[in-house]
Amino acid sequence: MANPLLNDKAFQRADRLVQTSGEVMSVEGTINKTAFLLLLVAGGATWVWTRYFQTLDPATVMPYLVAGLIGGLGAALVTIFLPAWARISAPVYAAAQGLALGAISAFYEQQLHGIVLQAIGLTFGVLAVMLLAYRSGLIKVTDKFRMIVVAATGAIALLYLVSIVMSFFGTSIPFIHQGGTFGIVFSLVVVGIAAMNLALDFDFIQRGVEHGAPKPMEWYAAFGVMVTLIWLYLEILRLLEQFAAQLQHQR
């Protein structure tokens, strides 16, 4: 949920840190780098997924899950605070997250066959819809819109952090993970906010191009899109799981 960090300060840091030869950020370059990061995520995830279903033993992929989460967090922090390093740290982030997503997706798939393919389809469906809505002007990223989305994203991040801390003491915030109507509504809201973050990503890319941001900022922008897509995918997985649990309960 790092989109709130994709703001004008990122351009300022890049201007201070990056020495350029006149090349500037472009939409095409950002798309190409985003596609490359997607391939890294897919490659790592497929590899871990294959290993898991060869053994059906969680212990086989747990090291990759842990390494992916820790490595992804470290690479994300480097990218956020040192945009000039994004050409290295963003691919590291994507590869690490691929390992983690492969393990997580395999666990979900074993419980609910077909859920991963549905989640992937819905994630890219939301991406396409949000891009169309942004390009058509249906969604306009104003200062007020940006403030609301950033605040909502921060609130969710804080809520999840509190839930993680509470889990260390054997408790949790029930409605975050529970099934039922309330849990589903909460997940729908989170998915909606994640989708709105895509609009912030698109706006960041557009402003970067207009600003004449240095070429390496394409990696930084692509990193931001990947963070949002991964978050969106995980939230859709959780939502589909809750829907399945609700249907099972009704039967």
C-alpha positions as CSV (number, residue, x, y, z in Angstrom):
1,M,0.0,0.0,0.0
2,A,2.8,2.4,-0.9
3,N,0.9,4.6,-3.3
4,P,0.8,7.5,-0.9
5,L,4.5,7.7,-1.2
6,L,4.2,8.3,-4.9
7,N,4.0,12.1,-4.7
8,D,5.9,15.2,-5.6
9,K,8.6,14.5,-3.0
10,A,9.6,11.5,-5.0
11,F,10.3,13.8,-8.0
12,Q,12.3,16.1,-5.7
13,R,14.4,13.2,-4.3
14,A,15.0,11.9,-7.9
15,D,16.1,15.4,-9.0
16,R,18.6,15.5,-6.2
17,L,19.9,12.0,-6.5
18,V,19.8,11.2,-10.2
19,Q,22.4,12.5,-12.7
20,T,20.8,12.3,-16.2
21,S,22.1,12.8,-19.7
22,G,18.9,14.5,-20.8
23,E,16.6,11.5,-21.0
24,V,13.3,11.9,-19.4
25,M,10.5,9.7,-18.2
26,S,7.9,8.5,-20.8
27,V,4.6,6.5,-20.6
28,E,5.9,3.9,-23.0
29,G,9.1,3.4,-20.9
30,T,7.1,3.0,-17.8
31,I,4.7,0.5,-19.4
32,N,7.7,-1.6,-20.6
33,K,9.3,-1.6,-17.1
34,T,6.0,-2.5,-15.5
35,A,5.6,-5.4,-17.9
36,F,9.1,-6.6,-17.0
37,L,8.3,-6.4,-13.3
38,L,5.2,-8.4,-13.9
39,L,7.2,-11.1,-15.7
40,L,9.5,-11.3,-12.7
41,V,6.6,-11.7,-10.3
42,A,5.0,-14.3,-12.5
43,G,8.2,-16.2,-12.9
44,G,9.0,-16.4,-9.2
45,A,5.4,-17.3,-8.4
46,T,5.2,-20.0,-11.0
47,W,8.4,-21.6,-9.7
48,V,7.3,-21.7,-6.1
49,W,3.8,-22.8,-7.1
50,T,5.3,-25.8,-9.0
51,R,7.5,-26.8,-6.2
52,Y,4.5,-26.8,-3.7
53,F,2.2,-28.9,-5.9
54,Q,5.0,-31.4,-6.5
55,T,5.1,-32.2,-2.8
56,L,1.9,-30.6,-1.2
57,D,4.2,-29.9,1.8
58,P,4.0,-26.3,3.1
59,A,7.5,-26.8,4.6
60,T,8.8,-27.0,1.1
61,V,7.9,-23.4,0.2
62,M,7.9,-21.7,3.6
63,P,11.5,-20.5,3.2
64,Y,10.6,-18.9,-0.1
65,L,7.6,-17.2,1.5
66,V,9.6,-15.8,4.4
67,A,12.5,-14.8,2.1
68,G,10.1,-13.2,-0.3
69,L,8.3,-11.2,2.3
70,I,11.5,-9.9,4.0
71,G,13.4,-9.4,0.7
72,G,10.4,-7.6,-0.8
73,L,10.0,-5.3,2.2
74,G,13.7,-4.4,2.2
75,A,13.7,-3.7,-1.5
76,A,10.6,-1.6,-1.2
77,L,12.1,0.6,1.5
78,V,15.2,1.1,-0.6
79,T,13.1,2.0,-3.6
80,I,10.9,4.5,-1.6
81,F,13.8,6.4,0.0
82,L,16.3,6.1,-2.9
83,P,14.4,6.4,-6.2
84,A,17.7,6.5,-8.1
85,W,18.3,2.9,-7.1
86,A,14.9,1.8,-8.4
87,R,16.3,0.2,-11.5
88,I,17.9,-2.4,-9.2
89,S,15.6,-2.4,-6.2
90,A,12.4,-2.6,-8.1
91,P,13.3,-5.8,-10.0
92,V,14.5,-7.3,-6.7
93,Y,11.2,-6.3,-5.1
94,A,9.2,-8.0,-7.9
95,A,11.3,-11.2,-7.8
96,A,11.0,-11.4,-4.0
97,Q,7.3,-10.8,-4.1
98,G,6.9,-13.4,-6.8
99,L,8.3,-16.0,-4.4
100,A,5.9,-15.0,-1.6
101,L,2.9,-14.8,-3.9
102,G,3.6,-18.2,-5.3
103,A,3.5,-19.7,-1.9
104,I,0.4,-17.8,-0.8
105,S,-1.4,-18.5,-4.0
106,A,-0.6,-22.2,-3.7
107,F,-2.1,-22.4,-0.2
108,Y,-5.3,-20.7,-1.4
109,E,-5.5,-22.9,-4.5
110,Q,-5.2,-26.1,-2.4
111,Q,-8.2,-25.0,-0.3
112,L,-10.3,-23.6,-3.1
113,H,-9.6,-25.0,-6.6
114,G,-9.7,-22.3,-9.3
115,I,-9.6,-19.3,-6.9
116,V,-6.2,-18.1,-8.1
117,L,-7.2,-17.9,-11.7
118,Q,-10.3,-16.0,-10.7
119,A,-8.3,-13.6,-8.6
120,I,-5.8,-13.0,-11.4
121,G,-8.6,-12.4,-13.9
122,L,-10.4,-10.0,-11.6
123,T,-7.1,-8.1,-10.8
124,F,-6.4,-7.4,-14.4
125,G,-10.0,-6.7,-15.0
126,V,-10.0,-4.0,-12.4
127,L,-6.7,-2.6,-13.8
128,A,-8.3,-2.3,-17.3
129,V,-11.5,-0.7,-15.9
130,M,-9.5,1.8,-13.8
131,L,-7.2,2.7,-16.7
132,L,-10.2,3.2,-19.0
133,A,-12.0,5.3,-16.4
134,Y,-8.9,7.4,-15.9
135,R,-8.1,7.9,-19.5
136,S,-11.7,8.8,-20.3
137,G,-11.8,11.4,-17.5
138,L,-14.5,9.5,-15.6
139,I,-12.1,9.5,-12.7
140,K,-10.3,12.8,-12.1
141,V,-7.4,12.8,-9.6
142,T,-7.9,16.1,-7.8
143,D,-6.1,17.1,-4.6
144,K,-9.2,16.2,-2.7
145,F,-9.5,12.8,-4.3
146,R,-5.8,12.2,-3.7
147,M,-6.1,13.2,0.0
148,I,-9.1,10.9,0.5
149,V,-7.5,7.9,-1.1
150,V,-4.2,8.4,0.8
151,A,-6.0,8.8,4.1
152,A,-8.1,5.7,3.5
153,T,-5.1,3.7,2.5
154,G,-3.2,4.8,5.6
155,A,-6.1,3.9,7.8
156,I,-6.2,0.4,6.4
157,A,-2.5,0.0,6.7
158,L,-2.7,1.1,10.4
159,L,-5.6,-1.3,11.0
160,Y,-3.7,-4.2,9.5
161,L,-0.6,-3.2,11.6
162,V,-2.7,-3.2,14.8
163,S,-4.2,-6.6,13.8
164,I,-0.6,-8.0,13.3
165,V,0.5,-6.8,16.7
166,M,-2.7,-8.2,18.3
167,S,-2.0,-11.6,16.7
168,F,1.2,-11.8,18.7
169,F,-0.9,-11.8,21.8
170,G,-3.3,-14.4,20.6
171,T,-6.1,-12.1,19.5
172,S,-7.2,-10.1,16.4
173,I,-9.7,-7.7,15.0
174,P,-12.5,-10.1,14.0
175,F,-14.1,-8.3,11.1
176,I,-10.9,-8.1,9.1
177,H,-10.7,-11.8,8.5
178,Q,-14.1,-13.2,9.4
179,G,-16.6,-14.4,6.9
180,G,-20.2,-13.2,6.9
181,T,-21.7,-10.1,5.6
182,F,-19.6,-7.6,7.6
183,G,-16.4,-9.3,6.6
184,I,-17.3,-9.3,2.9
185,V,-18.4,-5.7,3.0
186,F,-15.1,-4.7,4.6
187,S,-13.1,-6.6,2.0
188,L,-15.1,-5.0,-0.8
189,V,-14.3,-1.6,0.6
190,V,-10.6,-2.4,0.8
191,V,-10.6,-3.7,-2.8
192,G,-12.3,-0.5,-3.8
193,I,-9.6,1.6,-2.1
194,A,-6.9,-0.5,-3.7
195,A,-8.5,0.1,-7.1
196,M,-8.6,3.9,-6.4
197,N,-4.9,3.7,-5.7
198,L,-4.4,2.6,-9.4
199,A,-5.8,6.0,-10.4
200,L,-3.1,7.6,-8.2
201,D,-0.5,5.5,-10.0
202,F,-1.7,6.6,-13.4
203,D,-1.8,10.2,-12.3
204,F,1.8,9.9,-10.9
205,I,3.0,8.6,-14.3
206,Q,1.3,11.4,-16.1
207,R,2.6,14.1,-13.8
208,G,6.1,12.5,-14.1
209,V,6.0,12.8,-17.8
210,E,4.7,16.3,-17.7
211,H,7.3,17.2,-15.1
212,G,10.1,15.9,-17.3
213,A,11.2,13.6,-14.5
214,P,14.5,11.7,-15.1
215,K,14.4,8.4,-16.9
216,P,15.0,6.2,-13.9
217,M,11.7,7.4,-12.4
218,E,10.1,5.0,-14.8
219,W,11.3,2.2,-12.6
220,Y,9.9,4.0,-9.5
221,A,6.5,4.5,-11.2
222,A,6.5,0.9,-12.3
223,F,7.3,-0.2,-8.8
224,G,4.3,1.8,-7.5
225,V,2.0,0.1,-10.0
226,M,3.3,-3.3,-8.9
227,V,2.7,-2.6,-5.2
228,T,-0.9,-1.7,-5.9
229,L,-1.5,-4.7,-8.2
230,I,0.0,-7.1,-5.6
231,W,-2.1,-5.6,-2.8
232,L,-5.2,-5.7,-5.0
233,Y,-4.6,-9.3,-5.9
234,L,-4.2,-10.4,-2.3
235,E,-7.4,-8.5,-1.3
236,I,-9.3,-10.1,-4.1
237,L,-8.1,-13.5,-3.0
238,R,-9.3,-12.9,0.5
239,L,-12.7,-11.6,-0.8
240,L,-13.2,-14.7,-3.0
241,E,-12.4,-16.9,0.0
242,Q,-15.0,-15.1,2.1
243,F,-17.6,-15.4,-0.7
244,A,-16.8,-19.2,-0.9
245,A,-17.1,-19.5,2.9
246,Q,-20.4,-17.7,2.9
247,L,-21.8,-19.9,0.1
248,Q,-20.7,-23.0,2.0
249,H,-22.3,-21.7,5.2
250,Q,-25.6,-21.1,3.4
251,R,-25.7,-24.7,2.1
